[in-house]
């Protein structure tokens, strides 16, 4: 995964085109570097999975 793909996937998740986003362990560092730069960073919730993978959801209300 590269930064442009990560940004596109985050936009798709935000816009409701996908319900959740599965990020593999090997893609996590690139993905997270894109995620933390976004203005709507607090709207994304990641749930850790077994093996280092993460599933992300978009929240209408930002987390605290």
mmCIF file of the N, C-alpha and C atoms, coordinates in Angstrom:
data_MODEL
# 
_entry.id   MODEL 
# 
loop_
_atom_site.group_PDB 
_atom_site.id 
_atom_site.type_symbol 
_atom_site.label_atom_id 
_atom_site.label_alt_id 
_atom_site.label_comp_id 
_atom_site.label_asym_id 
_atom_site.label_entity_id 
_atom_site.label_seq_id 
_atom_site.pdbx_PDB_ins_code 
_atom_site.Cartn_x 
_atom_site.Cartn_y 
_atom_site.Cartn_z 
_atom_site.occupancy 
_atom_site.B_iso_or_equiv 
_atom_site.pdbx_formal_charge 
_atom_site.auth_seq_id 
_atom_site.auth_comp_id 
_atom_site.auth_asym_id 
_atom_site.auth_atom_id 
_atom_site.pdbx_PDB_model_num 
ATOM 1   N N  . UNK A 1 1  ? 0.855   -1.178  0.000  1.00 0.00 ? 1  UNK A N  1 
ATOM 2   C CA . UNK A 1 1  ? 0.000   0.000   0.000  1.00 0.00 ? 1  UNK A CA 1 
ATOM 3   C C  . UNK A 1 1  ? 0.896   1.235   0.000  1.00 0.00 ? 1  UNK A C  1 
ATOM 4   N N  . UNK A 1 2  ? 0.501   2.231   -0.791 1.00 0.00 ? 2  UNK A N  1 
ATOM 5   C CA . UNK A 1 2  ? 1.226   3.498   -0.765 1.00 0.00 ? 2  UNK A CA 1 
ATOM 6   C C  . UNK A 1 2  ? 0.301   4.583   -0.216 1.00 0.00 ? 2  UNK A C  1 
ATOM 7   N N  . UNK A 1 3  ? 0.832   5.795   -0.073 1.00 0.00 ? 3  UNK A N  1 
ATOM 8   C CA . UNK A 1 3  ? 0.076   6.870   0.567  1.00 0.00 ? 3  UNK A CA 1 
ATOM 9   C C  . UNK A 1 3  ? -1.162  7.281   -0.222 1.00 0.00 ? 3  UNK A C  1 
ATOM 10  N N  . UNK A 1 4  ? -1.095  7.263   -1.537 1.00 0.00 ? 4  UNK A N  1 
ATOM 11  C CA . UNK A 1 4  ? -2.265  7.665   -2.326 1.00 0.00 ? 4  UNK A CA 1 
ATOM 12  C C  . UNK A 1 4  ? -3.391  6.637   -2.217 1.00 0.00 ? 4  UNK A C  1 
ATOM 13  N N  . UNK A 1 5  ? -3.048  5.366   -2.168 1.00 0.00 ? 5  UNK A N  1 
ATOM 14  C CA . UNK A 1 5  ? -4.067  4.320   -1.987 1.00 0.00 ? 5  UNK A CA 1 
ATOM 15  C C  . UNK A 1 5  ? -4.692  4.440   -0.602 1.00 0.00 ? 5  UNK A C  1 
ATOM 16  N N  . UNK A 1 6  ? -3.864  4.689   0.414  1.00 0.00 ? 6  UNK A N  1 
ATOM 17  C CA . UNK A 1 6  ? -4.379  4.843   1.776  1.00 0.00 ? 6  UNK A CA 1 
ATOM 18  C C  . UNK A 1 6  ? -5.338  6.026   1.860  1.00 0.00 ? 6  UNK A C  1 
ATOM 19  N N  . UNK A 1 7  ? -4.986  7.140   1.241  1.00 0.00 ? 7  UNK A N  1 
ATOM 20  C CA . UNK A 1 7  ? -5.856  8.317   1.261  1.00 0.00 ? 7  UNK A CA 1 
ATOM 21  C C  . UNK A 1 7  ? -7.177  8.028   0.555  1.00 0.00 ? 7  UNK A C  1 
ATOM 22  N N  . UNK A 1 8  ? -7.132  7.324   -0.562 1.00 0.00 ? 8  UNK A N  1 
ATOM 23  C CA . UNK A 1 8  ? -8.352  6.960   -1.310 1.00 0.00 ? 8  UNK A CA 1 
ATOM 24  C C  . UNK A 1 8  ? -9.244  6.050   -0.470 1.00 0.00 ? 8  UNK A C  1 
ATOM 25  N N  . UNK A 1 9  ? -8.648  5.069   0.199  1.00 0.00 ? 9  UNK A N  1 
ATOM 26  C CA . UNK A 1 9  ? -9.428  4.162   1.044  1.00 0.00 ? 9  UNK A CA 1 
ATOM 27  C C  . UNK A 1 9  ? -10.066 4.907   2.218  1.00 0.00 ? 9  UNK A C  1 
ATOM 28  N N  . UNK A 1 10 ? -9.345  5.833   2.819  1.00 0.00 ? 10 UNK A N  1 
ATOM 29  C CA . UNK A 1 10 ? -9.905  6.623   3.916  1.00 0.00 ? 10 UNK A CA 1 
ATOM 30  C C  . UNK A 1 10 ? -11.057 7.497   3.432  1.00 0.00 ? 10 UNK A C  1 
ATOM 31  N N  . UNK A 1 11 ? -10.917 8.071   2.246  1.00 0.00 ? 11 UNK A N  1 
ATOM 32  C CA . UNK A 1 11 ? -12.013 8.865   1.673  1.00 0.00 ? 11 UNK A CA 1 
ATOM 33  C C  . UNK A 1 11 ? -13.231 7.997   1.399  1.00 0.00 ? 11 UNK A C  1 
ATOM 34  N N  . UNK A 1 12 ? -13.022 6.789   0.887  1.00 0.00 ? 12 UNK A N  1 
ATOM 35  C CA . UNK A 1 12 ? -14.126 5.863   0.635  1.00 0.00 ? 12 UNK A CA 1 
ATOM 36  C C  . UNK A 1 12 ? -14.838 5.491   1.928  1.00 0.00 ? 12 UNK A C  1 
ATOM 37  N N  . UNK A 1 13 ? -14.076 5.272   2.983  1.00 0.00 ? 13 UNK A N  1 
ATOM 38  C CA . UNK A 1 13 ? -14.663 4.938   4.277  1.00 0.00 ? 13 UNK A CA 1 
ATOM 39  C C  . UNK A 1 13 ? -15.460 6.129   4.813  1.00 0.00 ? 13 UNK A C  1 
ATOM 40  N N  . UNK A 1 14 ? -14.906 7.324   4.735  1.00 0.00 ? 14 UNK A N  1 
ATOM 41  C CA . UNK A 1 14 ? -15.591 8.529   5.195  1.00 0.00 ? 14 UNK A CA 1 
ATOM 42  C C  . UNK A 1 14 ? -16.883 8.780   4.422  1.00 0.00 ? 14 UNK A C  1 
ATOM 43  N N  . UNK A 1 15 ? -16.842 8.576   3.110  1.00 0.00 ? 15 UNK A N  1 
ATOM 44  C CA . UNK A 1 15 ? -17.991 8.858   2.255  1.00 0.00 ? 15 UNK A CA 1 
ATOM 45  C C  . UNK A 1 15 ? -19.055 7.763   2.288  1.00 0.00 ? 15 UNK A C  1 
ATOM 46  N N  . UNK A 1 16 ? -18.785 6.664   2.980  1.00 0.00 ? 16 UNK A N  1 
ATOM 47  C CA . UNK A 1 16 ? -19.757 5.589   3.090  1.00 0.00 ? 16 UNK A CA 1 
ATOM 48  C C  . UNK A 1 16 ? -19.745 4.610   1.935  1.00 0.00 ? 16 UNK A C  1 
ATOM 49  N N  . UNK A 1 17 ? -18.753 4.700   1.063  1.00 0.00 ? 17 UNK A N  1 
ATOM 50  C CA . UNK A 1 17 ? -18.648 3.751   -0.048 1.00 0.00 ? 17 UNK A CA 1 
ATOM 51  C C  . UNK A 1 17 ? -18.270 2.357   0.434  1.00 0.00 ? 17 UNK A C  1 
ATOM 52  N N  . UNK A 1 18 ? -17.581 2.287   1.579  1.00 0.00 ? 18 UNK A N  1 
ATOM 53  C CA . UNK A 1 18 ? -17.273 1.011   2.230  1.00 0.00 ? 18 UNK A CA 1 
ATOM 54  C C  . UNK A 1 18 ? -17.640 1.140   3.706  1.00 0.00 ? 18 UNK A C  1 
ATOM 55  N N  . UNK A 1 19 ? -18.071 0.039   4.313  1.00 0.00 ? 19 UNK A N  1 
ATOM 56  C CA . UNK A 1 19 ? -18.526 0.066   5.702  1.00 0.00 ? 19 UNK A CA 1 
ATOM 57  C C  . UNK A 1 19 ? -17.365 -0.030  6.688  1.00 0.00 ? 19 UNK A C  1 
ATOM 58  N N  . UNK A 1 20 ? -16.332 -0.773  6.318  1.00 0.00 ? 20 UNK A N  1 
ATOM 59  C CA . UNK A 1 20 ? -15.168 -0.923  7.169  1.00 0.00 ? 20 UNK A CA 1 
ATOM 60  C C  . UNK A 1 20 ? -13.946 -1.145  6.301  1.00 0.00 ? 20 UNK A C  1 
ATOM 61  N N  . UNK A 1 21 ? -12.795 -0.924  6.907  1.00 0.00 ? 21 UNK A N  1 
ATOM 62  C CA . UNK A 1 21 ? -11.541 -1.022  6.172  1.00 0.00 ? 21 UNK A CA 1 
ATOM 63  C C  . UNK A 1 21 ? -10.587 -1.923  6.931  1.00 0.00 ? 21 UNK A C  1 
ATOM 64  N N  . UNK A 1 22 ? -10.142 -2.992  6.287  1.00 0.00 ? 22 UNK A N  1 
ATOM 65  C CA . UNK A 1 22 ? -9.213  -3.937  6.889  1.00 0.00 ? 22 UNK A CA 1 
ATOM 66  C C  . UNK A 1 22 ? -7.799  -3.566  6.447  1.00 0.00 ? 22 UNK A C  1 
ATOM 67  N N  . UNK A 1 23 ? -6.928  -3.296  7.420  1.00 0.00 ? 23 UNK A N  1 
ATOM 68  C CA . UNK A 1 23 ? -5.545  -2.927  7.127  1.00 0.00 ? 23 UNK A CA 1 
ATOM 69  C C  . UNK A 1 23 ? -4.637  -4.033  7.645  1.00 0.00 ? 23 UNK A C  1 
ATOM 70  N N  . UNK A 1 24 ? -3.843  -4.592  6.749  1.00 0.00 ? 24 UNK A N  1 
ATOM 71  C CA . UNK A 1 24 ? -2.916  -5.655  7.124  1.00 0.00 ? 24 UNK A CA 1 
ATOM 72  C C  . UNK A 1 24 ? -1.755  -5.089  7.930  1.00 0.00 ? 24 UNK A C  1 
ATOM 73  N N  . UNK A 1 25 ? -1.165  -5.945  8.724  1.00 0.00 ? 25 UNK A N  1 
ATOM 74  C CA . UNK A 1 25 ? -0.048  -5.569  9.583  1.00 0.00 ? 25 UNK A CA 1 
ATOM 75  C C  . UNK A 1 25 ? 1.077   -4.916  8.789  1.00 0.00 ? 25 UNK A C  1 
ATOM 76  N N  . UNK A 1 26 ? 1.397   -5.459  7.625  1.00 0.00 ? 26 UNK A N  1 
ATOM 77  C CA . UNK A 1 26 ? 2.518   -4.933  6.835  1.00 0.00 ? 26 UNK A CA 1 
ATOM 78  C C  . UNK A 1 26 ? 2.215   -3.573  6.202  1.00 0.00 ? 26 UNK A C  1 
ATOM 79  N N  . UNK A 1 27 ? 0.938   -3.188  6.122  1.00 0.00 ? 27 UNK A N  1 
ATOM 80  C CA . UNK A 1 27 ? 0.548   -1.899  5.551  1.00 0.00 ? 27 UNK A CA 1 
ATOM 81  C C  . UNK A 1 27 ? 0.275   -0.840  6.615  1.00 0.00 ? 27 UNK A C  1 
ATOM 82  N N  . UNK A 1 28 ? 0.297   -1.236  7.873  1.00 0.00 ? 28 UNK A N  1 
ATOM 83  C CA . UNK A 1 28 ? -0.156  -0.356  8.951  1.00 0.00 ? 28 UNK A CA 1 
ATOM 84  C C  . UNK A 1 28 ? 0.643   0.939   9.062  1.00 0.00 ? 28 UNK A C  1 
ATOM 85  N N  . UNK A 1 29 ? 1.958   0.889   9.011  1.00 0.00 ? 29 UNK A N  1 
ATOM 86  C CA . UNK A 1 29 ? 2.762   2.091   9.223  1.00 0.00 ? 29 UNK A CA 1 
ATOM 87  C C  . UNK A 1 29 ? 2.527   3.142   8.143  1.00 0.00 ? 29 UNK A C  1 
ATOM 88  N N  . UNK A 1 30 ? 2.438   2.721   6.901  1.00 0.00 ? 30 UNK A N  1 
ATOM 89  C CA . UNK A 1 30 ? 2.151   3.661   5.813  1.00 0.00 ? 30 UNK A CA 1 
ATOM 90  C C  . UNK A 1 30 ? 0.741   4.217   5.988  1.00 0.00 ? 30 UNK A C  1 
ATOM 91  N N  . UNK A 1 31 ? -0.207  3.343   6.279  1.00 0.00 ? 31 UNK A N  1 
ATOM 92  C CA . UNK A 1 31 ? -1.605  3.754   6.446  1.00 0.00 ? 31 UNK A CA 1 
ATOM 93  C C  . UNK A 1 31 ? -1.744  4.762   7.590  1.00 0.00 ? 31 UNK A C  1 
ATOM 94  N N  . UNK A 1 32 ? -1.141  4.462   8.714  1.00 0.00 ? 32 UNK A N  1 
ATOM 95  C CA . UNK A 1 32 ? -1.262  5.339   9.881  1.00 0.00 ? 32 UNK A CA 1 
ATOM 96  C C  . UNK A 1 32 ? -0.623  6.701   9.630  1.00 0.00 ? 32 UNK A C  1 
ATOM 97  N N  . UNK A 1 33 ? 0.479   6.739   8.894  1.00 0.00 ? 33 UNK A N  1 
ATOM 98  C CA . UNK A 1 33 ? 1.124   8.024   8.608  1.00 0.00 ? 33 UNK A CA 1 
ATOM 99  C C  . UNK A 1 33 ? 0.192   8.938   7.816  1.00 0.00 ? 33 UNK A C  1 
ATOM 100 N N  . UNK A 1 34 ? -0.629  8.365   6.949  1.00 0.00 ? 34 UNK A N  1 
ATOM 101 C CA . UNK A 1 34 ? -1.610  9.145   6.196  1.00 0.00 ? 34 UNK A CA 1 
ATOM 102 C C  . UNK A 1 34 ? -2.779  9.529   7.102  1.00 0.00 ? 34 UNK A C  1 
ATOM 103 N N  . UNK A 1 35 ? -3.229  8.599   7.898  1.00 0.00 ? 35 UNK A N  1 
ATOM 104 C CA . UNK A 1 35 ? -4.388  8.820   8.769  1.00 0.00 ? 35 UNK A CA 1 
ATOM 105 C C  . UNK A 1 35 ? -4.175  9.959   9.755  1.00 0.00 ? 35 UNK A C  1 
ATOM 106 N N  . UNK A 1 36 ? -3.040  10.009  10.427 1.00 0.00 ? 36 UNK A N  1 
ATOM 107 C CA . UNK A 1 36 ? -2.829  11.009  11.476 1.00 0.00 ? 36 UNK A CA 1 
ATOM 108 C C  . UNK A 1 36 ? -2.682  12.426  10.926 1.00 0.00 ? 36 UNK A C  1 
ATOM 109 N N  . UNK A 1 37 ? -2.456  12.574  9.639  1.00 0.00 ? 37 UNK A N  1 
ATOM 110 C CA . UNK A 1 37 ? -2.338  13.898  9.029  1.00 0.00 ? 37 UNK A CA 1 
ATOM 111 C C  . UNK A 1 37 ? -3.695  14.492  8.642  1.00 0.00 ? 37 UNK A C  1 
ATOM 112 N N  . UNK A 1 38 ? -4.739  13.700  8.705  1.00 0.00 ? 38 UNK A N  1 
ATOM 113 C CA . UNK A 1 38 ? -6.070  14.154  8.270  1.00 0.00 ? 38 UNK A CA 1 
ATOM 114 C C  . UNK A 1 38 ? -6.738  15.016  9.334  1.00 0.00 ? 38 UNK A C  1 
ATOM 115 N N  . UNK A 1 39 ? -7.535  15.979  8.867  1.00 0.00 ? 39 UNK A N  1 
ATOM 116 C CA . UNK A 1 39 ? -8.283  16.833  9.781  1.00 0.00 ? 39 UNK A CA 1 
ATOM 117 C C  . UNK A 1 39 ? -9.364  16.055  10.525 1.00 0.00 ? 39 UNK A C  1 
ATOM 118 N N  . UNK A 1 40 ? -9.902  15.017  9.892  1.00 0.00 ? 40 UNK A N  1 
ATOM 119 C CA . UNK A 1 40 ? -10.966 14.220  10.517 1.00 0.00 ? 40 UNK A CA 1 
ATOM 120 C C  . UNK A 1 40 ? -10.425 12.952  11.184 1.00 0.00 ? 40 UNK A C  1 
ATOM 121 N N  . UNK A 1 41 ? -9.185  12.989  11.622 1.00 0.00 ? 41 UNK A N  1 
ATOM 122 C CA . UNK A 1 41 ? -8.522  11.847  12.253 1.00 0.00 ? 41 UNK A CA 1 
ATOM 123 C C  . UNK A 1 41 ? -9.341  11.247  13.393 1.00 0.00 ? 41 UNK A C  1 
ATOM 124 N N  . UNK A 1 42 ? -9.951  12.087  14.202 1.00 0.00 ? 42 UNK A N  1 
ATOM 125 C CA . UNK A 1 42 ? -10.692 11.617  15.382 1.00 0.00 ? 42 UNK A CA 1 
ATOM 126 C C  . UNK A 1 42 ? -11.992 10.893  15.023 1.00 0.00 ? 42 UNK A C  1 
ATOM 127 N N  . UNK A 1 43 ? -12.392 10.923  13.774 1.00 0.00 ? 43 UNK A N  1 
ATOM 128 C CA . UNK A 1 43 ? -13.609 10.235  13.351 1.00 0.00 ? 43 UNK A CA 1 
ATOM 129 C C  . UNK A 1 43 ? -13.352 8.763   13.012 1.00 0.00 ? 43 UNK A C  1 
ATOM 130 N N  . UNK A 1 44 ? -12.099 8.385   12.901 1.00 0.00 ? 44 UNK A N  1 
ATOM 131 C CA . UNK A 1 44 ? -11.759 7.004   12.558 1.00 0.00 ? 44 UNK A CA 1 
ATOM 132 C C  . UNK A 1 44 ? -11.452 6.224   13.820 1.00 0.00 ? 44 UNK A C  1 
ATOM 133 N N  . UNK A 1 45 ? -12.029 5.024   13.904 1.00 0.00 ? 45 UNK A N  1 
ATOM 134 C CA . UNK A 1 45 ? -11.768 4.150   15.044 1.00 0.00 ? 45 UNK A CA 1 
ATOM 135 C C  . UNK A 1 45 ? -11.182 2.856   14.523 1.00 0.00 ? 45 UNK A C  1 
ATOM 136 N N  . UNK A 1 46 ? -10.021 2.492   15.040 1.00 0.00 ? 46 UNK A N  1 
ATOM 137 C CA . UNK A 1 46 ? -9.380  1.250   14.659 1.00 0.00 ? 46 UNK A CA 1 
ATOM 138 C C  . UNK A 1 46 ? -9.532  0.211   15.745 1.00 0.00 ? 46 UNK A C  1 
ATOM 139 N N  . UNK A 1 47 ? -9.870  -1.002  15.338 1.00 0.00 ? 47 UNK A N  1 
ATOM 140 C CA . UNK A 1 47 ? -10.027 -2.110  16.282 1.00 0.00 ? 47 UNK A CA 1 
ATOM 141 C C  . UNK A 1 47 ? -8.971  -3.159  15.942 1.00 0.00 ? 47 UNK A C  1 
ATOM 142 N N  . UNK A 1 48 ? -8.056  -3.376  16.872 1.00 0.00 ? 48 UNK A N  1 
ATOM 143 C CA . UNK A 1 48 ? -6.958  -4.312  16.652 1.00 0.00 ? 48 UNK A CA 1 
ATOM 144 C C  . UNK A 1 48 ? -7.479  -5.738  16.535 1.00 0.00 ? 48 UNK A C  1 
ATOM 145 N N  . UNK A 1 49 ? -6.868  -6.469  15.627 1.00 0.00 ? 49 UNK A N  1 
ATOM 146 C CA . UNK A 1 49 ? -7.224  -7.868  15.392 1.00 0.00 ? 49 UNK A CA 1 
ATOM 147 C C  . UNK A 1 49 ? -6.030  -8.754  15.732 1.00 0.00 ? 49 UNK A C  1 
ATOM 148 N N  . UNK A 1 50 ? -6.273  -10.001 15.790 1.00 0.00 ? 50 UNK A N  1 
ATOM 149 C CA . UNK A 1 50 ? -5.215  -10.971 16.031 1.00 0.00 ? 50 UNK A CA 1 
ATOM 150 C C  . UNK A 1 50 ? -4.207  -10.917 14.886 1.00 0.00 ? 50 UNK A C  1 
ATOM 151 N N  . UNK A 1 51 ? -2.935  -10.951 15.208 1.00 0.00 ? 51 UNK A N  1 
ATOM 152 C CA . UNK A 1 51 ? -1.901  -10.971 14.192 1.00 0.00 ? 51 UNK A CA 1 
ATOM 153 C C  . UNK A 1 51 ? -1.421  -9.594  13.774 1.00 0.00 ? 51 UNK A C  1 
ATOM 154 N N  . UNK A 1 52 ? -1.909  -8.531  14.406 1.00 0.00 ? 52 UNK A N  1 
ATOM 155 C CA . UNK A 1 52 ? -1.442  -7.186  14.103 1.00 0.00 ? 52 UNK A CA 1 
ATOM 156 C C  . UNK A 1 52 ? -2.250  -6.441  13.063 1.00 0.00 ? 52 UNK A C  1 
ATOM 157 N N  . UNK A 1 53 ? -3.331  -7.018  12.584 1.00 0.00 ? 53 UNK A N  1 
ATOM 158 C CA . UNK A 1 53 ? -4.183  -6.348  11.609 1.00 0.00 ? 53 UNK A CA 1 
ATOM 159 C C  . UNK A 1 53 ? -5.155  -5.419  12.346 1.00 0.00 ? 53 UNK A C  1 
ATOM 160 N N  . UNK A 1 54 ? -5.726  -4.446  11.608 1.00 0.00 ? 54 UNK A N  1 
ATOM 161 C CA . UNK A 1 54 ? -6.647  -3.480  12.218 1.00 0.00 ? 54 UNK A CA 1 
ATOM 162 C C  . UNK A 1 54 ? -7.843  -3.284  11.295 1.00 0.00 ? 54 UNK A C  1 
ATOM 163 N N  . UNK A 1 55 ? -9.037  -3.205  11.893 1.00 0.00 ? 55 UNK A N  1 
ATOM 164 C CA . UNK A 1 55 ? -10.257 -2.879  11.149 1.00 0.00 ? 55 UNK A CA 1 
ATOM 165 C C  . UNK A 1 55 ? -10.680 -1.475  11.562 1.00 0.00 ? 55 UNK A C  1 
ATOM 166 N N  . UNK A 1 56 ? -10.867 -0.607  10.571 1.00 0.00 ? 56 UNK A N  1 
ATOM 167 C CA . UNK A 1 56 ? -11.260 0.779   10.816 1.00 0.00 ? 56 UNK A CA 1 
ATOM 168 C C  . UNK A 1 56 ? -12.712 1.011   10.440 1.00 0.00 ? 56 UNK A C  1 
ATOM 169 N N  . UNK A 1 57 ? -13.375 1.846   11.258 1.00 0.00 ? 57 UNK A N  1 
ATOM 170 C CA . UNK A 1 57 ? -14.730 2.319   10.997 1.00 0.00 ? 57 UNK A CA 1 
ATOM 171 C C  . UNK A 1 57 ? -14.704 3.838   11.063 1.00 0.00 ? 57 UNK A C  1 
ATOM 172 N N  . UNK A 1 58 ? -15.660 4.462   10.395 1.00 0.00 ? 58 UNK A N  1 
ATOM 173 C CA . UNK A 1 58 ? -15.791 5.922   10.451 1.00 0.00 ? 58 UNK A CA 1 
ATOM 174 C C  . UNK A 1 58 ? -16.952 6.272   11.364 1.00 0.00 ? 58 UNK A C  1 
ATOM 175 N N  . UNK A 1 59 ? -16.704 7.172   12.309 1.00 0.00 ? 59 UNK A N  1 
ATOM 176 C CA . UNK A 1 59 ? -17.713 7.595   13.264 1.00 0.00 ? 59 UNK A CA 1 
ATOM 177 C C  . UNK A 1 59 ? -18.255 8.975   12.884 1.00 0.00 ? 59 UNK A C  1 
ATOM 178 N N  . UNK A 1 60 ? -19.557 9.151   12.991 1.00 0.00 ? 60 UNK A N  1 
ATOM 179 C CA . UNK A 1 60 ? -20.156 10.462  12.686 1.00 0.00 ? 60 UNK A CA 1 
ATOM 180 C C  . UNK A 1 60 ? -19.709 11.511  13.706 1.00 0.00 ? 60 UNK A C  1 
ATOM 181 N N  . UNK A 1 61 ? -19.608 11.094  14.960 1.00 0.00 ? 61 UNK A N  1 
ATOM 182 C CA . UNK A 1 61 ? -19.126 11.979  16.029 1.00 0.00 ? 61 UNK A CA 1 
ATOM 183 C C  . UNK A 1 61 ? -17.667 11.632  16.328 1.00 0.00 ? 61 UNK A C  1 
ATOM 184 N N  . UNK A 1 62 ? -16.804 12.633  16.455 1.00 0.00 ? 62 UNK A N  1 
ATOM 185 C CA . UNK A 1 62 ? -15.403 12.322  16.746 1.00 0.00 ? 62 UNK A CA 1 
ATOM 186 C C  . UNK A 1 62 ? -15.234 11.731  18.133 1.00 0.00 ? 62 UNK A C  1 
ATOM 187 N N  . UNK A 1 63 ? -14.283 10.824  18.236 1.00 0.00 ? 63 UNK A N  1 
ATOM 188 C CA . UNK A 1 63 ? -13.993 10.247  19.548 1.00 0.00 ? 63 UNK A CA 1 
ATOM 189 C C  . UNK A 1 63 ? -13.230 11.273  20.373 1.00 0.00 ? 63 UNK A C  1 
ATOM 190 N N  . UNK A 1 64 ? -13.258 11.110  21.665 1.00 0.00 ? 64 UNK A N  1 
ATOM 191 C CA . UNK A 1 64 ? -12.613 12.118  22.530 1.00 0.00 ? 64 UNK A CA 1 
ATOM 192 C C  . UNK A 1 64 ? -11.137 11.868  22.676 1.00 0.00 ? 64 UNK A C  1 
# 
